[in-house]
């Protein structure tokens, strides 16, 4: 699969790194690509995480399964985002979650050890790459805190409104499209899909929101 190096320069991980430096950099890091079909597991919980995944195309879900097999959607990640970085840089390499291809995906993997340790050639990109990686790990922690804020609400209506307000602020508009379908949103909110559908209908009747499929408008 031919890499689009110009596309890579637009990704947050490669901010400040010149396009002409990318081929040598990726070779130095021992990067490799893999393609995944929709619903295919990219990384299973409890497996060792030794590489950071960069989404070249598609959408990836971070999911958690409980002892009864119930699945919770933790974070949705799209093109240009990372996954696995929090585990590959820790003292415990075993993943505490699974990563699932929500759509067909192409993933670029970078061995984490080579990312954070400068090579013998002391490539100039390494320091910038490490800075970018640290910032992105911080951003992922914020995403997980947003998730905690949503699911800590007592009622389903409060959870829905908290999530929609977060999306509204992120997109800087009261009229926005969310990245999740109904089943995915129910998993994210730790709710039953039928209960979610009913509550959305009630909220529209009560004049709180207006929606069509995945497009919402906050009315208050």
matplotlib code that plots the C-alpha trace (Angstrom):
import matplotlib.pyplot as plt

x = [0.0, 1.5, 1.7, 0.5, 3.2, 1.4, -1.6, 0.6, 1.9, -1.7, -1.9, -1.3, 1.4, 3.5, 3.0, 6.2, 7.8, 8.6, 7.1, 10.5, 11.7, 8.8, 10.1, 13.4, 11.7, 9.2, 11.9, 14.0, 11.1, 10.3, 6.7, 4.3, 0.7, -2.3, -5.7, -8.8, -12.4, -15.4, -16.0, -12.6, -10.7, -7.4, -6.2, -7.8, -8.0, -5.2, -2.9, 0.5, 0.6, 4.0, 3.1, 1.1, -1.7, -2.3, -5.6, -4.9, -8.5, -11.7, -13.0, -11.8, -13.7, -12.1, -14.4, -14.6, -16.4, -17.5, -17.6, -21.2, -20.1, -21.8, -19.9, -19.3, -18.0, -15.4, -13.9, -14.4, -11.3, -11.1, -8.6, -5.4, -5.9, -3.9, -4.7, -2.7, -0.4, -1.5, -0.7, 2.5, 4.2, 3.2, 4.9, 2.1, 1.9, -1.3, -4.3, -7.1, -9.5, -10.1, -9.8, -12.4, -12.5, -15.9, -15.5, -12.9, -9.6, -6.0, -3.7, 0.0, 1.8, 4.9, 6.8, 6.6, 10.1, 11.6, 9.4, 10.6, 14.3, 16.4, 18.3, 22.1, 21.6, 20.0, 17.3, 16.1, 12.4, 12.6, 12.2, 9.3, 7.7, 8.0, 6.5, 3.5, 3.0, 2.9, 0.3, -1.9, -1.8, -3.0, -5.8, -6.9, -7.1, -9.4, -11.7, -11.9, -12.7, -15.5, -16.8, -16.8, -18.6, -21.4, -21.9, -21.8, -25.1, -28.0, -30.7, -30.6, -31.9, -29.0, -26.5, -27.9, -27.9, -24.3, -23.1, -24.9, -23.6, -20.0, -20.6, -22.1, -19.1, -16.6, -18.2, -18.9, -22.6, -26.0, -26.7, -24.3, -23.9, -22.7, -20.2, -22.3, -25.3, -28.0, -26.5, -23.1, -24.6, -26.4, -23.2, -21.4, -24.1, -24.2, -27.9, -30.5, -31.0, -34.8, -34.7, -32.4, -34.7, -37.7, -36.0, -34.8, -38.4, -39.6, -36.9, -37.9, -41.6, -40.5, -38.7, -35.2, -33.8, -34.6, -33.0, -33.0, -30.9, -27.5, -28.0, -29.1, -30.1, -30.1, -33.2, -32.3]
y = [0.0, 3.3, 5.9, 9.4, 11.4, 14.7, 13.3, 12.2, 15.8, 16.8, 14.3, 15.7, 13.1, 14.5, 18.2, 20.1, 17.2, 17.9, 15.7, 15.0, 13.6, 11.2, 8.3, 8.0, 8.6, 5.8, 3.4, 4.3, 3.6, 0.2, 1.2, -1.1, -1.0, -3.3, -3.3, -4.4, -5.2, -3.7, -5.4, -7.0, -6.9, -4.9, -5.6, -7.8, -7.0, -8.7, -8.8, -7.0, -3.6, -2.8, -0.4, 2.7, 2.6, 5.6, 5.6, 6.3, 5.7, 4.5, 4.6, 2.6, 2.0, 1.5, -1.0, -2.8, -6.1, -7.1, -10.6, -11.1, -10.1, -6.7, -4.2, -0.6, 1.9, 4.1, 6.2, 6.6, 7.5, 8.6, 9.3, 10.8, 9.7, 7.3, 4.3, 2.0, 4.7, 4.7, 1.0, 0.7, 3.5, 2.1, -0.4, -3.0, -3.7, -5.8, -3.9, -3.3, -2.7, -4.0, -2.0, -2.7, -1.6, 0.2, 0.6, -0.8, 0.6, 1.1, 1.4, 2.5, 1.0, 2.5, 0.4, 2.6, 1.7, 3.2, 6.3, 7.3, 6.3, 8.3, 6.1, 6.1, 8.5, 11.0, 11.9, 15.4, 14.4, 12.3, 15.1, 16.6, 13.2, 12.6, 16.1, 15.3, 11.9, 13.3, 15.9, 13.3, 11.1, 14.1, 14.6, 11.0, 11.4, 14.3, 12.2, 9.6, 12.3, 13.5, 9.9, 9.7, 13.1, 11.7, 8.3, 9.7, 11.5, 9.9, 9.7, 8.7, 12.1, 13.8, 11.5, 12.3, 16.0, 15.9, 14.1, 16.4, 19.5, 18.1, 17.5, 21.0, 22.6, 20.5, 21.5, 25.1, 24.9, 24.1, 22.2, 19.3, 15.7, 13.1, 10.4, 7.5, 5.6, 4.6, 1.3, 2.9, 5.8, 3.4, 1.5, 4.8, 5.9, 2.4, 2.3, 0.1, 1.0, 0.9, 3.1, 5.5, 5.8, 6.4, 9.1, 10.9, 11.0, 12.3, 15.0, 16.2, 16.4, 18.3, 20.9, 20.1, 18.9, 18.4, 15.6, 13.6, 10.4, 11.5, 15.3, 17.2, 20.7, 21.9, 24.1, 25.3]
z = [0.0, -1.1, 1.7, 1.0, 2.7, 2.2, 4.0, 6.9, 7.4, 8.2, 11.0, 14.6, 15.3, 12.4, 13.1, 12.4, 10.4, 6.8, 4.1, 2.6, 6.0, 6.3, 4.1, 6.0, 9.4, 8.8, 7.6, 10.7, 13.0, 11.4, 10.5, 8.8, 7.5, 7.9, 6.4, 8.4, 7.4, 9.1, 12.5, 12.5, 15.8, 15.5, 19.0, 21.6, 25.3, 27.3, 24.3, 24.4, 22.9, 21.4, 18.6, 18.3, 15.6, 13.4, 11.5, 7.8, 6.8, 8.5, 12.1, 15.1, 18.3, 21.7, 23.5, 26.8, 27.4, 30.9, 32.4, 31.0, 27.5, 27.6, 25.3, 26.2, 23.6, 25.3, 22.5, 18.8, 16.8, 13.2, 10.4, 11.8, 15.4, 17.5, 19.5, 21.8, 22.9, 26.5, 26.8, 24.7, 26.8, 30.2, 32.5, 31.8, 28.1, 28.2, 26.7, 29.1, 26.2, 22.7, 19.4, 16.7, 13.1, 13.0, 9.2, 6.8, 8.0, 7.0, 10.0, 10.1, 13.1, 14.7, 17.3, 20.4, 21.7, 18.5, 18.7, 22.2, 21.9, 19.5, 17.0, 16.5, 13.6, 16.0, 13.5, 13.9, 13.8, 17.0, 19.6, 17.7, 17.4, 21.1, 21.9, 19.5, 21.1, 24.6, 23.6, 21.9, 25.0, 27.0, 24.4, 24.7, 28.5, 28.0, 25.7, 28.5, 31.1, 28.8, 28.7, 32.5, 32.8, 30.5, 32.1, 35.7, 35.1, 37.0, 34.3, 30.6, 29.6, 31.5, 29.8, 26.4, 27.0, 28.4, 25.3, 22.9, 24.7, 24.4, 20.7, 20.2, 21.9, 20.0, 16.7, 17.8, 16.7, 18.2, 14.9, 14.4, 13.3, 15.8, 14.8, 16.3, 15.1, 17.5, 18.6, 19.1, 21.0, 23.3, 23.9, 24.6, 27.1, 28.7, 27.8, 26.1, 22.4, 22.7, 25.8, 24.0, 21.0, 23.3, 25.3, 22.2, 21.0, 24.4, 24.4, 21.0, 22.1, 25.2, 23.0, 24.2, 20.9, 17.2, 15.3, 12.1, 12.1, 13.4, 13.0, 16.1, 17.0, 20.6, 21.3, 24.8]

ax = plt.figure().add_subplot(projection="3d")
ax.plot(x, y, z, "-o")
ax.set_aspect("equal")
plt.show()
